[in-house]
Amino acid sequence: MALQGNLRIASILLRLSAKYAMVHLFSDTLTILYKAWPTTLTQWTRRERQLPRVNTEAAKAISLPHPM
């Protein structure tokens, strides 16, 4: 559920920053989205290696999407 809320907020930020020409906010939001949703398998692999292991408390605090 938290992920859906985060995507909704990102969508709002992108629409408003595009409408009112806030280039820096638009760019920052896209950067965050690209980190959460890499566009290539190599980037997914790199992101997965940087994340803590699934069974740790640190992993539970991170809410990034999973490709499966």
Backbone as ProteinMPNN parsed JSONL, in Angstrom:
{"seq_chain_A": "MALQGNLRIASILLRLSAKYAMVHLFSDTLTILYKAWPTTLTQWTRRERQLPRVNTEAAKAISLPHPM", "coords_chain_A": {"N_chain_A": [[0.81, -1.189, 0.0], [1.974, 1.222, 0.72], [3.708, 1.654, -1.379], [1.973, 2.233, -3.533], [0.946, 4.665, -2.66], [3.286, 6.189, -2.731], [3.814, 6.161, -5.486], [1.603, 7.552, -6.401], [2.063, 10.085, -5.277], [4.465, 10.721, -6.591], [3.504, 10.861, -9.196], [1.766, 13.066, -9.004], [3.645, 15.07, -8.371], [5.187, 15.055, -10.727], [3.301, 15.853, -12.685], [2.483, 18.434, -11.751], [4.947, 19.789, -11.629], [5.667, 19.759, -14.302], [3.561, 21.209, -15.443], [3.842, 23.769, -14.256], [6.378, 24.436, -14.971], [8.624, 23.678, -13.335], [11.537, 22.798, -13.431], [13.688, 21.702, -11.948], [12.421, 20.276, -9.829], [10.95, 18.445, -11.356], [13.033, 17.019, -12.596], [14.375, 15.946, -10.33], [12.355, 14.278, -9.3], [12.039, 12.43, -11.391], [14.571, 11.252, -11.306], [14.472, 9.914, -8.838], [12.411, 8.089, -9.418], [13.605, 6.61, -11.491], [15.637, 5.37, -10.048], [14.143, 3.73, -8.396], [12.708, 2.195, -10.248], [14.481, 0.754, -12.325], [15.532, 0.807, -15.788], [16.834, -1.108, -17.251], [18.005, -4.528, -17.275], [20.558, -4.804, -16.217], [20.764, -2.532, -14.603], [18.728, -3.161, -12.75], [19.873, -5.402, -11.528], [22.156, -4.251, -10.362], [20.905, -2.505, -8.549], [19.579, -4.364, -6.904], [21.753, -5.662, -5.742], [22.731, -3.659, -4.114], [20.827, -3.395, -2.162], [19.841, -4.232, 1.205], [19.816, -7.566, 2.671], [16.871, -9.655, 2.514], [15.751, -10.602, 4.979], [16.473, -8.843, 6.986], [16.099, -6.07, 9.298], [16.621, -3.59, 8.16], [16.04, -4.026, 5.477], [13.285, -4.306, 5.532], [12.453, -1.73, 5.955], [12.828, -0.433, 3.575], [11.052, 0.503, 0.753], [10.97, -0.418, -2.112], [10.061, -1.23, -5.478], [9.665, -4.591, -6.741], [10.744, -6.697, -9.371], [9.36, -9.08, -9.755]], "CA_chain_A": [[0.0, 0.0, 0.0], [2.857, 2.384, 0.765], [4.248, 1.868, -2.718], [0.948, 2.905, -4.326], [0.928, 6.054, -2.205], [4.49, 6.838, -3.244], [3.656, 6.364, -6.926], [0.609, 8.616, -6.566], [2.751, 11.335, -4.97], [5.396, 10.978, -7.696], [2.687, 11.27, -10.342], [1.327, 14.44, -8.749], [4.814, 15.942, -8.502], [5.565, 15.165, -12.138], [2.302, 16.659, -13.406], [2.54, 19.828, -11.33], [6.228, 20.395, -12.014], [5.63, 19.978, -15.754], [2.582, 22.274, -15.718], [4.345, 25.062, -13.804], [7.766, 24.558, -15.448], [9.595, 23.549, -12.249], [12.451, 21.831, -14.037], [14.486, 21.017, -10.928], [11.553, 19.316, -9.165], [10.655, 17.401, -12.342], [14.253, 16.223, -12.75], [14.604, 15.19, -9.089], [11.342, 13.235, -9.205], [12.397, 11.39, -12.363], [15.756, 10.554, -10.796], [14.008, 8.991, -7.805], [11.667, 7.016, -10.084], [14.541, 5.743, -12.215], [16.337, 4.536, -9.058], [13.194, 2.729, -7.917], [12.299, 1.359, -11.384], [15.52, 0.769, -13.368], [15.015, 0.518, -17.127], [17.541, -2.231, -17.866], [18.285, -5.638, -16.364], [21.819, -4.501, -15.543], [20.46, -1.588, -13.538], [17.981, -3.91, -11.733], [20.835, -6.238, -10.823], [22.97, -3.362, -9.541], [20.066, -2.043, -7.452], [19.34, -5.49, -6.012], [22.983, -5.925, -4.988], [22.921, -2.59, -3.141], [19.823, -3.502, -1.112], [20.147, -5.209, 2.262], [19.161, -8.872, 2.537], [15.434, -9.63, 2.764], [15.354, -10.915, 6.345], [16.977, -7.878, 7.953], [15.205, -4.948, 9.619], [16.878, -2.522, 7.197], [15.339, -4.361, 4.235], [11.858, -4.082, 5.725], [12.217, -0.288, 5.939], [12.934, 0.053, 2.209], [9.88, 0.108, -0.042], [11.213, -0.331, -3.546], [9.36, -2.274, -6.21], [10.385, -5.794, -7.125], [10.304, -7.049, -10.725], [8.55, -10.305, -9.777]], "C_chain_A": [[0.857, 1.257, 0.0], [3.417, 2.7, -0.612], [3.247, 2.585, -3.607], [0.853, 4.37, -3.944], [2.117, 6.825, -2.737], [4.383, 7.102, -4.739], [2.649, 7.47, -7.206], [1.252, 9.986, -6.319], [3.717, 11.7, -6.092], [4.645, 11.459, -8.931], [2.221, 12.714, -10.198], [2.484, 15.421, -8.935], [5.223, 16.135, -9.958], [4.582, 16.052, -12.913], [2.39, 18.133, -13.036], [3.839, 20.503, -11.761], [6.298, 20.616, -13.519], [4.707, 21.147, -16.087], [3.142, 23.651, -15.376], [5.834, 25.255, -14.092], [8.786, 24.587, -14.303], [10.562, 22.431, -12.634], [13.217, 21.031, -12.987], [13.649, 19.958, -10.2], [11.214, 18.14, -10.085], [11.839, 16.446, -12.473], [14.525, 15.363, -11.517], [13.619, 14.03, -8.947], [11.645, 12.099, -10.173], [13.604, 10.583, -11.895], [15.362, 9.522, -9.74], [13.264, 7.816, -8.434], [12.599, 6.058, -10.823], [15.348, 4.866, -11.261], [15.425, 3.417, -8.571], [12.812, 1.735, -9.006], [13.355, 1.436, -12.487], [14.957, 0.303, -14.714], [15.742, -0.624, -17.833], [17.779, -3.32, -16.817], [19.569, -5.4, -15.588], [21.585, -3.542, -14.381], [19.666, -2.254, -12.409], [18.946, -4.718, -10.879], [21.689, -5.396, -9.88], [22.169, -2.884, -8.329], [19.832, -3.147, -6.437], [20.569, -5.81, -5.166], [23.192, -4.886, -3.893], [21.925, -2.665, -1.985], [20.266, -4.488, -0.038], [19.391, -6.514, 2.033], [17.721, -8.805, 3.054], [15.063, -9.789, 4.234], [15.828, -9.909, 7.39], [15.954, -6.757, 8.179], [15.391, -3.808, 8.62], [16.135, -2.776, 5.889], [13.849, -4.09, 4.353], [11.505, -2.602, 5.642], [12.243, 0.285, 4.519], [11.728, -0.423, 1.412], [10.123, 0.381, -1.515], [10.485, -1.456, -4.262], [10.268, -3.451, -6.539], [9.871, -6.243, -8.489], [9.412, -8.289, -10.798], [7.244, -10.101, -9.056]], "O_chain_A": [[0.511, 2.247, -0.644], [3.582, 3.865, -0.973], [3.636, 3.47, -4.369], [0.696, 5.228, -4.813], [1.984, 7.978, -3.147], [4.814, 8.153, -5.213], [2.823, 8.244, -8.148], [1.01, 10.932, -7.068], [3.783, 12.859, -6.501], [5.103, 12.364, -9.629], [2.275, 13.491, -11.151], [2.332, 16.465, -9.57], [5.566, 17.243, -10.373], [4.996, 16.901, -13.703], [2.374, 18.993, -13.917], [3.832, 21.651, -12.204], [6.931, 21.572, -13.967], [5.043, 21.983, -16.925], [2.937, 24.602, -16.129], [6.472, 26.138, -13.519], [9.697, 25.414, -14.298], [10.417, 21.283, -12.216], [13.377, 19.818, -13.123], [14.132, 18.847, -9.979], [11.191, 16.988, -9.652], [11.673, 15.226, -12.462], [14.865, 14.186, -11.641], [13.995, 12.935, -8.528], [11.522, 10.929, -9.811], [13.647, 9.365, -12.072], [15.858, 8.395, -9.746], [13.461, 6.67, -8.029], [12.407, 4.843, -10.786], [15.709, 3.743, -11.612], [15.874, 2.291, -8.358], [12.614, 0.554, -8.721], [13.142, 2.118, -13.489], [14.021, -0.495, -14.763], [15.313, -1.063, -18.9], [17.756, -3.051, -15.616], [19.656, -5.761, -14.414], [22.145, -3.723, -13.299], [19.896, -1.955, -11.237], [18.849, -4.718, -9.652], [21.918, -5.781, -8.734], [22.686, -2.86, -7.212], [19.88, -2.898, -5.232], [20.439, -6.188, -4.001], [23.77, -5.197, -2.852], [22.154, -2.064, -0.936], [20.973, -5.454, -0.322], [18.424, -6.545, 1.272], [17.4, -7.995, 3.924], [14.118, -9.143, 4.687], [15.596, -10.116, 8.581], [15.067, -6.531, 7.356], [14.424, -3.132, 8.268], [15.651, -1.834, 5.262], [13.214, -3.685, 3.379], [10.376, -2.255, 5.295], [11.729, 1.38, 4.29], [11.418, -1.615, 1.397], [9.546, 1.303, -2.09], [10.313, -2.534, -3.694], [11.489, -3.311, -6.605], [8.667, -6.174, -8.738], [8.768, -8.517, -11.822], [6.434, -11.024, -8.973]]}, "name": "protein", "num_of_chains": 1, "seq": "MALQGNLRIASILLRLSAKYAMVHLFSDTLTILYKAWPTTLTQWTRRERQLPRVNTEAAKAISLPHPM"}
